[in-house]
Amino acid sequence: MNQHVDTPADIETDKLAFVSSDTEEAIAARQSLEAAYGSAPAGEADIIVALGGDGLMLQTLHKFMGSGKPIYGMNRGSVGFLMNEFRAEDLRARLKVADITTIHPLTMDVTDQDGARHTARAINEVSLLRQSSQAARLKVSVDQRVRLDELVCDGIIVATPAGSTAYNLSAHGPILPISSPLLALTPISAFRPRRWRGALLPDHAQVDIEILDPLKRPVSASADHREIRNVVSVSIREELALDGLIMFDPDHGWDERILTEMFRY
């Protein structure tokens, strides 16, 4: 399950590694922080500081998943839901009091029309989308029990609590508290059954999706930014044994961000 953990009082902040997106603003921020605080190789760093937007944070979390290195982001992008406010002053003091949230990625195992197998991980969501003008036809099973013999739709999403405020929310899926042991299963423009609005699943559930009529109605599967096209089956589960660590300032942590989204109108 996703677990919120307070930063240990003795967290090391001496060795910092800085990464940035390729925008001028992010690069300039990285260079100024490296000059002020020094720069350690990522493999030797206590903390990775990411400068950019949410896309960079996802890339950095993927890269350092399972490394035990916490990631502290500062917004030099646009939305910045996963980032802290950019301030160059007193960075080490901010890191000392920051909260750490432990997150677990989804793993999708995919078989395509050629019989090839693919595996990819997602921090936010796994999404299946129709590739043509015709709606997809999907059979949905949870823990090897068929729950929907046929879902006719534009697609379907399996989202973690971390990703519940992203694509899942745009598809009218539920917002999940970051510490909840749940996954959101959300249809995209369901045509049949028309009234099905999705489900909340325990985080240990395995979701298997079979594409019905894949040649006539092709479907792609995406794990965050990695897309695999012309799939015939997808199996999705959360990797509870694999940890990623993300840091937030204590006055605006992930719980507060998600609560803000819940009451946004």
C-alpha positions as CSV (number, residue, x, y, z in Angstrom):
1,M,0.0,0.0,0.0
2,N,1.1,3.6,-0.4
3,Q,2.4,4.8,3.0
4,H,3.2,8.2,4.3
5,V,6.3,8.4,6.4
6,D,7.8,11.3,8.3
7,T,11.4,12.2,7.4
8,P,13.9,10.7,9.9
9,A,15.5,13.5,12.0
10,D,18.9,12.2,11.0
11,I,18.4,12.3,7.2
12,E,21.6,13.1,5.5
13,T,21.6,16.2,3.3
14,D,25.3,16.7,2.6
15,K,25.4,15.1,-0.8
16,L,22.9,16.5,-3.3
17,A,22.5,15.5,-6.9
18,F,20.6,17.9,-9.2
19,V,18.7,16.9,-12.3
20,S,16.6,19.2,-14.6
21,S,14.4,19.2,-17.6
22,D,15.9,20.8,-20.7
23,T,14.1,24.2,-20.5
24,E,16.2,27.3,-20.1
25,E,14.5,28.1,-16.7
26,A,15.1,24.6,-15.3
27,I,18.7,24.5,-16.5
28,A,19.5,27.9,-15.0
29,A,18.0,26.8,-11.7
30,R,20.1,23.7,-11.7
31,Q,23.3,25.6,-12.4
32,S,22.7,28.1,-9.7
33,L,21.8,25.5,-7.1
34,E,24.9,23.4,-8.0
35,A,27.1,26.5,-7.5
36,A,25.5,27.2,-4.1
37,Y,25.3,23.7,-2.7
38,G,27.7,21.6,-4.7
39,S,26.8,18.6,-6.8
40,A,27.4,14.9,-6.1
41,P,27.1,12.1,-8.6
42,A,23.6,10.6,-8.4
43,G,24.9,7.2,-7.2
44,E,26.6,8.8,-4.2
45,A,23.9,11.4,-3.4
46,D,21.8,11.4,-0.2
47,I,18.9,13.1,-2.0
48,I,18.1,13.8,-5.7
49,V,16.7,17.3,-6.4
50,A,14.6,17.5,-9.5
51,L,14.0,20.8,-11.2
52,G,11.2,20.9,-13.8
53,G,7.6,19.8,-14.0
54,D,5.6,16.7,-13.2
55,G,7.0,14.9,-16.3
56,L,10.5,15.2,-15.0
57,M,9.5,14.1,-11.6
58,L,7.9,10.9,-13.0
59,Q,11.0,10.2,-15.1
60,T,13.2,10.7,-12.0
61,L,11.0,8.5,-9.8
62,H,11.2,5.8,-12.5
63,K,15.0,6.1,-12.7
64,F,15.6,5.8,-9.0
65,M,12.8,3.4,-8.1
66,G,14.1,0.9,-5.6
67,S,17.3,2.8,-4.9
68,G,16.3,4.1,-1.5
69,K,17.1,7.7,-2.6
70,P,14.4,10.2,-1.9
71,I,13.4,12.7,-4.7
72,Y,12.7,16.4,-3.8
73,G,11.2,18.3,-6.7
74,M,11.0,22.1,-7.2
75,N,8.7,23.5,-9.8
76,R,10.4,24.9,-12.9
77,G,7.6,23.7,-15.2
78,S,3.9,24.3,-15.6
79,V,1.5,22.4,-13.4
80,G,3.9,21.1,-10.8
81,F,1.4,19.0,-8.8
82,L,4.3,16.7,-7.8
83,M,6.7,19.5,-7.1
84,N,7.5,21.9,-4.3
85,E,7.7,25.7,-4.7
86,F,11.0,26.8,-6.1
87,R,13.2,28.7,-3.6
88,A,17.0,28.7,-3.8
89,E,17.5,29.8,-0.2
90,D,18.0,27.4,2.8
91,L,17.6,24.2,0.7
92,R,19.2,21.9,3.1
93,A,17.0,23.2,6.0
94,R,13.9,22.5,3.9
95,L,15.2,19.0,3.1
96,K,15.8,18.3,6.8
97,V,12.1,18.9,7.7
98,A,10.5,17.6,4.5
99,D,8.0,14.7,4.7
100,I,8.7,11.5,2.7
101,T,5.9,9.6,0.9
102,T,6.6,6.0,-0.1
103,I,4.9,5.0,-3.4
104,H,4.7,1.7,-5.2
105,P,4.4,1.4,-9.0
106,L,2.1,-0.6,-11.2
107,T,3.6,-3.3,-13.4
108,M,1.8,-4.2,-16.7
109,D,2.6,-7.3,-18.6
110,V,1.4,-7.1,-22.2
111,T,1.0,-9.5,-25.1
112,D,0.7,-7.9,-28.5
113,Q,-0.8,-9.2,-31.8
114,D,2.5,-10.7,-32.8
115,G,2.7,-12.7,-29.6
116,A,5.6,-10.6,-28.2
117,R,5.6,-10.0,-24.4
118,H,6.3,-6.5,-22.9
119,T,6.7,-5.3,-19.3
120,A,6.5,-1.7,-18.1
121,R,6.0,0.2,-14.9
122,A,3.7,3.1,-14.1
123,I,3.7,5.5,-11.1
124,N,0.5,7.2,-12.1
125,E,-1.6,4.8,-14.2
126,V,-1.9,2.1,-16.8
127,S,-4.3,3.1,-19.5
128,L,-5.8,1.2,-22.5
129,L,-7.0,3.3,-25.4
130,R,-8.7,2.5,-28.7
131,Q,-6.5,3.1,-31.7
132,S,-9.2,3.6,-34.3
133,S,-12.5,5.3,-34.8
134,Q,-14.3,2.2,-33.4
135,A,-14.8,1.7,-29.7
136,A,-12.7,-1.0,-27.9
137,R,-14.3,-4.2,-26.7
138,L,-12.7,-5.4,-23.5
139,K,-13.2,-8.3,-21.1
140,V,-12.2,-7.4,-17.5
141,S,-11.2,-9.8,-14.8
142,V,-10.1,-9.1,-11.2
143,D,-8.1,-11.8,-9.5
144,Q,-8.9,-14.3,-12.3
145,R,-12.7,-13.8,-11.9
146,V,-14.5,-12.2,-14.9
147,R,-16.3,-9.1,-13.8
148,L,-17.2,-7.6,-17.1
149,D,-17.8,-10.0,-20.1
150,E,-17.8,-7.0,-22.4
151,L,-17.0,-3.4,-21.8
152,V,-17.5,-1.2,-24.9
153,C,-15.6,2.0,-24.4
154,D,-12.8,4.4,-25.5
155,G,-10.5,2.8,-22.9
156,I,-9.9,2.0,-19.3
157,I,-7.5,3.2,-16.6
158,V,-6.0,1.5,-13.6
159,A,-4.7,4.3,-11.3
160,T,-2.7,4.4,-8.1
161,P,-3.5,6.9,-5.4
162,A,-0.5,8.9,-6.7
163,G,-2.1,9.0,-10.2
164,S,-5.7,9.3,-9.1
165,T,-5.6,13.1,-9.6
166,A,-4.1,12.8,-13.1
167,Y,-5.7,11.1,-16.2
168,N,-8.0,9.2,-13.8
169,L,-9.6,12.4,-12.5
170,S,-10.0,13.7,-16.0
171,A,-12.0,10.6,-16.8
172,H,-14.2,11.2,-13.8
173,G,-12.6,8.6,-11.7
174,P,-12.3,8.9,-7.8
175,I,-9.5,10.8,-6.0
176,L,-7.8,8.4,-3.6
177,P,-6.0,9.5,-0.4
178,I,-2.3,8.9,-0.9
179,S,-2.2,6.4,2.0
180,S,-5.2,4.4,0.9
181,P,-4.5,0.7,0.0
182,L,-6.6,1.1,-3.1
183,L,-6.5,1.2,-6.9
184,A,-9.0,3.0,-9.1
185,L,-10.4,1.1,-12.1
186,T,-12.0,3.8,-14.3
187,P,-13.7,3.5,-17.8
188,I,-13.2,6.1,-20.5
189,S,-16.5,7.0,-22.2
190,A,-18.2,3.7,-21.4
191,F,-20.9,2.9,-24.0
192,R,-21.9,-0.5,-22.7
193,P,-22.7,-1.1,-19.9
194,R,-23.6,2.6,-20.0
195,R,-24.1,3.0,-16.3
196,W,-20.8,1.4,-15.2
197,R,-18.7,4.1,-13.6
198,G,-15.7,2.0,-12.5
199,A,-14.6,0.3,-9.3
200,L,-12.3,0.7,-6.3
201,L,-10.0,-2.3,-5.9
202,P,-7.6,-3.4,-3.1
203,D,-4.0,-2.7,-3.9
204,H,-3.2,-6.4,-4.0
205,A,-5.7,-7.1,-6.8
206,Q,-4.6,-8.2,-10.2
207,V,-6.5,-6.8,-13.2
208,D,-6.5,-8.8,-16.4
209,I,-7.9,-7.2,-19.6
210,E,-8.5,-9.1,-22.8
211,I,-9.1,-7.2,-26.0
212,L,-12.0,-8.7,-27.9
213,D,-11.8,-8.4,-31.7
214,P,-8.3,-6.8,-31.6
215,L,-7.8,-6.8,-35.4
216,K,-10.9,-4.9,-36.1
217,R,-10.8,-2.8,-32.9
218,P,-7.1,-2.3,-32.1
219,V,-6.1,-1.1,-28.6
220,S,-2.9,0.4,-27.2
221,A,-1.6,0.1,-23.6
222,S,0.4,2.8,-21.8
223,A,2.3,2.7,-18.5
224,D,2.8,6.4,-17.8
225,H,4.8,7.5,-20.9
226,R,5.6,4.1,-22.4
227,E,3.1,3.0,-25.0
228,I,2.7,-0.5,-26.6
229,R,0.3,-0.7,-29.6
230,N,-1.9,-3.5,-31.0
231,V,-2.2,-5.4,-27.7
232,V,-4.3,-8.5,-27.1
233,S,-4.1,-8.9,-23.3
234,V,-2.8,-6.8,-20.4
235,S,-2.2,-7.9,-16.8
236,I,-1.8,-5.1,-14.2
237,R,-0.7,-5.4,-10.5
238,E,0.9,-3.1,-8.0
239,E,4.5,-3.9,-7.0
240,L,4.2,-3.7,-3.3
241,A,7.8,-4.8,-2.7
242,L,9.2,-1.9,-4.8
243,D,9.5,1.5,-3.3
244,G,9.9,5.0,-4.6
245,L,10.4,8.0,-2.2
246,I,9.1,11.5,-2.9
247,M,9.6,14.5,-0.6
248,F,7.3,17.4,0.1
249,D,7.5,20.5,2.3
250,P,5.5,19.8,5.5
251,D,3.2,22.7,5.0
252,H,2.0,21.5,1.6
253,G,2.4,17.7,1.5
254,W,0.7,15.2,-0.7
255,D,-2.2,14.7,1.6
256,E,-3.0,18.4,1.5
257,R,-2.6,18.5,-2.3
258,I,-5.1,15.7,-2.7
259,L,-7.6,17.2,-0.2
260,T,-7.4,20.5,-2.1
261,E,-8.3,18.6,-5.4
262,M,-11.2,16.9,-3.6
263,F,-12.8,20.3,-2.8
264,R,-11.9,22.1,-6.0
265,Y,-14.9,23.2,-8.0
